[in-house]
Amino acid sequence: MPDQTCTHISAITTVKHPKRHECEDCVKIGSRWVHLRTCQECGGTRCCDDSPNRHATKHAHATSHPVIASAEPGERWLYCYPDEAFVEY
């Protein structure tokens, strides 16, 4: 899983997976989502940028939590917002 170009991704030793397959912020406001991403800092699961509210990106910018993982079944990748780094694992 190490990515030599991104220290944020390199620091991840165990990928966090969603506790529930839903965007926790969309559930609160009664909205819908397209795909889900799990924050590797706090473990929260939020919607992707194809979703109307883009909660994963908003969360990353508001908290400075840099790395997300896809929470979609069959997808195994990480993305770092500050470094714009993408790696499959």
Backbone as CSV, one residue per row, in Angstrom:
resi,resn,N_x,N_y,N_z,CA_x,CA_y,CA_z,C_x,C_y,C_z
1,MET,0.802,-1.195,0.000,0.000,0.000,0.000,0.853,1.271,0.000
2,PRO,2.111,1.257,0.367,2.867,2.501,0.445,2.929,3.250,-0.878
3,ASP,2.857,4.560,-0.785,2.982,5.442,-1.939,4.135,6.387,-1.620
4,GLN,5.198,6.294,-2.364,6.398,7.080,-2.083,6.176,8.576,-2.303
5,THR,5.136,8.960,-3.055,4.915,10.368,-3.345,4.020,11.052,-2.321
6,CYS,3.422,10.299,-1.440,2.476,10.885,-0.485,2.716,10.314,0.910
7,THR,3.177,11.157,1.804,3.439,10.701,3.167,2.150,10.386,3.925
8,HIS,1.039,11.038,3.541,-0.245,10.766,4.200,-0.697,9.332,3.922
9,ILE,-0.629,8.929,2.666,-1.028,7.562,2.307,-0.018,6.562,2.864
10,SER,1.268,6.879,2.796,2.301,5.978,3.312,2.129,5.694,4.797
11,ALA,1.545,6.626,5.525,1.366,6.462,6.971,0.234,5.502,7.332
12,ILE,-0.602,5.143,6.372,-1.740,4.257,6.652,-1.281,2.807,6.654
13,THR,-1.498,2.135,7.769,-1.112,0.732,7.869,-2.321,-0.195,7.811
14,THR,-3.474,0.308,8.224,-4.720,-0.457,8.173,-5.812,0.449,7.629
15,VAL,-6.474,-0.003,6.577,-7.530,0.803,5.955,-8.812,0.682,6.777
16,LYS,-9.400,1.839,7.096,-10.686,1.863,7.801,-11.810,1.656,6.791
17,HIS,-12.771,0.830,7.157,-13.927,0.549,6.311,-15.191,1.103,6.968
18,PRO,-16.241,1.340,6.185,-17.454,1.944,6.752,-18.129,1.038,7.773
19,LYS,-18.658,1.673,8.811,-19.449,0.934,9.803,-20.836,0.643,9.240
20,ARG,-21.340,1.602,8.453,-22.640,1.461,7.784,-22.468,1.958,6.363
21,HIS,-23.187,1.379,5.437,-23.058,1.772,4.036,-24.029,2.917,3.731
22,GLU,-23.706,4.091,4.314,-24.515,5.289,4.094,-23.676,6.520,4.396
23,CYS,-24.047,7.644,3.802,-23.385,8.916,4.102,-24.009,9.464,5.379
24,GLU,-23.204,9.563,6.419,-23.750,10.002,7.706,-24.317,11.417,7.647
25,ASP,-23.739,12.281,6.808,-24.254,13.645,6.695,-25.526,13.715,5.848
26,CYS,-25.611,12.926,4.790,-26.834,12.897,3.974,-28.015,12.345,4.772
27,VAL,-27.759,11.349,5.602,-28.823,10.779,6.430,-29.412,11.859,7.331
28,LYS,-28.543,12.703,7.892,-29.002,13.769,8.794,-29.915,14.776,8.107
29,ILE,-29.682,15.027,6.807,-30.476,16.041,6.105,-31.490,15.439,5.127
30,GLY,-31.580,14.114,5.097,-32.545,13.454,4.230,-32.199,13.533,2.753
31,SER,-30.908,13.565,2.450,-30.460,13.662,1.062,-30.019,12.290,0.539
32,ARG,-29.617,12.259,-0.708,-29.175,11.007,-1.330,-27.703,11.123,-1.693
33,TRP,-27.086,10.000,-2.024,-25.686,9.978,-2.414,-25.492,9.014,-3.568
34,VAL,-24.338,9.142,-4.240,-24.003,8.274,-5.373,-23.028,7.189,-4.924
35,HIS,-21.855,7.604,-4.443,-20.832,6.665,-3.959,-20.348,7.148,-2.596
36,LEU,-19.727,6.239,-1.867,-19.290,6.554,-0.514,-17.779,6.463,-0.350
37,ARG,-17.252,7.301,0.549,-15.830,7.345,0.870,-15.679,7.349,2.384
38,THR,-14.665,6.651,2.885,-14.424,6.593,4.324,-13.146,7.343,4.668
39,CYS,-13.256,8.279,5.593,-12.113,9.065,6.066,-11.163,8.135,6.824
40,GLN,-9.891,8.194,6.471,-8.915,7.330,7.119,-8.380,7.901,8.424
41,GLU,-8.773,9.099,8.755,-8.385,9.708,10.028,-9.413,9.364,11.115
42,CYS,-10.691,9.620,10.839,-11.726,9.459,11.873,-12.679,8.281,11.620
43,GLY,-12.644,7.715,10.411,-13.502,6.575,10.110,-14.910,6.938,9.666
44,GLY,-15.217,8.221,9.544,-16.538,8.650,9.091,-16.733,8.350,7.610
45,THR,-17.954,7.996,7.234,-18.254,7.700,5.838,-19.183,8.768,5.284
46,ARG,-18.765,9.313,4.125,-19.503,10.415,3.504,-19.548,10.233,1.997
47,CYS,-20.359,11.039,1.342,-20.591,10.896,-0.098,-19.496,11.538,-0.949
48,CYS,-19.366,11.032,-2.165,-18.327,11.462,-3.107,-18.705,12.745,-3.839
49,ASP,-17.800,13.210,-4.691,-18.034,14.447,-5.439,-19.066,14.303,-6.554
50,ASP,-19.455,13.087,-6.913,-20.551,12.892,-7.872,-21.905,13.019,-7.186
51,SER,-21.907,13.033,-5.874,-23.131,13.179,-5.089,-23.479,14.665,-4.958
52,PRO,-24.753,14.980,-4.778,-25.173,16.388,-4.720,-24.462,17.221,-3.653
53,ASN,-24.167,16.645,-2.490,-23.614,17.432,-1.380,-22.099,17.349,-1.200
54,ARG,-21.454,16.404,-1.836,-19.980,16.273,-1.786,-19.436,16.302,-0.359
55,HIS,-20.051,15.540,0.522,-19.702,15.592,1.935,-18.277,15.119,2.242
56,ALA,-17.737,14.153,1.505,-16.374,13.674,1.796,-15.354,14.792,1.593
57,THR,-15.469,15.512,0.494,-14.542,16.619,0.226,-14.734,17.745,1.233
58,LYS,-15.979,18.068,1.539,-16.240,19.115,2.540,-15.631,18.744,3.887
59,HIS,-15.769,17.475,4.267,-15.199,16.991,5.523,-13.672,17.121,5.505
60,ALA,-13.047,16.713,4.411,-11.583,16.781,4.311,-11.084,18.215,4.447
61,HIS,-11.752,19.155,3.801,-11.333,20.555,3.867,-11.610,21.168,5.243
62,ALA,-12.722,20.806,5.849,-13.084,21.379,7.156,-12.216,20.845,8.289
63,THR,-11.764,19.601,8.176,-11.036,18.956,9.277,-9.549,18.780,9.015
64,SER,-9.120,18.959,7.771,-7.740,18.668,7.353,-7.406,17.184,7.475
65,HIS,-8.416,16.327,7.412,-8.188,14.888,7.339,-7.859,14.577,5.876
66,PRO,-6.641,14.147,5.577,-6.186,14.120,4.195,-6.632,12.953,3.318
67,VAL,-6.828,11.759,3.891,-6.986,10.565,3.048,-8.356,9.917,3.214
68,ILE,-8.934,9.553,2.064,-10.176,8.780,2.043,-9.915,7.454,1.347
69,ALA,-10.780,6.500,1.613,-10.780,5.217,0.907,-12.161,5.035,0.305
70,SER,-12.214,4.391,-0.834,-13.521,4.072,-1.389,-14.240,3.141,-0.424
71,ALA,-15.515,3.392,-0.214,-16.335,2.522,0.631,-17.253,1.663,-0.226
72,GLU,-16.978,1.640,-1.527,-17.792,0.861,-2.451,-17.301,-0.584,-2.518
73,PRO,-18.226,-1.549,-2.508,-17.833,-2.951,-2.597,-16.998,-3.207,-3.863
74,GLY,-15.901,-3.932,-3.688,-15.041,-4.290,-4.814,-14.015,-3.234,-5.187
75,GLU,-14.090,-2.035,-4.622,-13.097,-0.992,-4.900,-12.106,-0.939,-3.750
76,ARG,-10.817,-0.900,-4.101,-9.758,-0.868,-3.092,-8.757,0.208,-3.479
77,TRP,-9.063,1.443,-3.110,-8.157,2.551,-3.402,-8.226,3.609,-2.327
78,LEU,-7.151,4.398,-2.266,-7.027,5.521,-1.344,-6.749,6.777,-2.153
79,TYR,-7.224,7.912,-1.643,-6.964,9.190,-2.289,-6.573,10.203,-1.223
80,CYS,-5.522,10.992,-1.514,-5.066,12.040,-0.613,-5.421,13.390,-1.218
81,TYR,-6.214,14.169,-0.498,-6.625,15.492,-0.980,-5.449,16.460,-1.146
82,PRO,-4.603,16.680,-0.126,-3.543,17.688,-0.279,-2.550,17.357,-1.397
83,ASP,-2.200,16.079,-1.539,-1.204,15.684,-2.521,-1.813,15.249,-3.850
84,GLU,-3.143,15.155,-3.902,-3.849,14.665,-5.091,-3.260,13.339,-5.555
85,ALA,-2.965,12.478,-4.584,-2.366,11.168,-4.851,-3.443,10.090,-4.771
86,PHE,-3.348,9.139,-5.665,-4.292,8.028,-5.756,-3.478,6.742,-5.785
87,VAL,-3.891,5.761,-4.986,-3.201,4.477,-5.006,-4.226,3.352,-4.800
88,GLU,-4.081,2.297,-5.576,-4.892,1.085,-5.361,-4.133,0.187,-4.405
89,TYR,-4.861,-0.552,-3.600,-4.202,-1.477,-2.668,-4.815,-2.849,-2.765
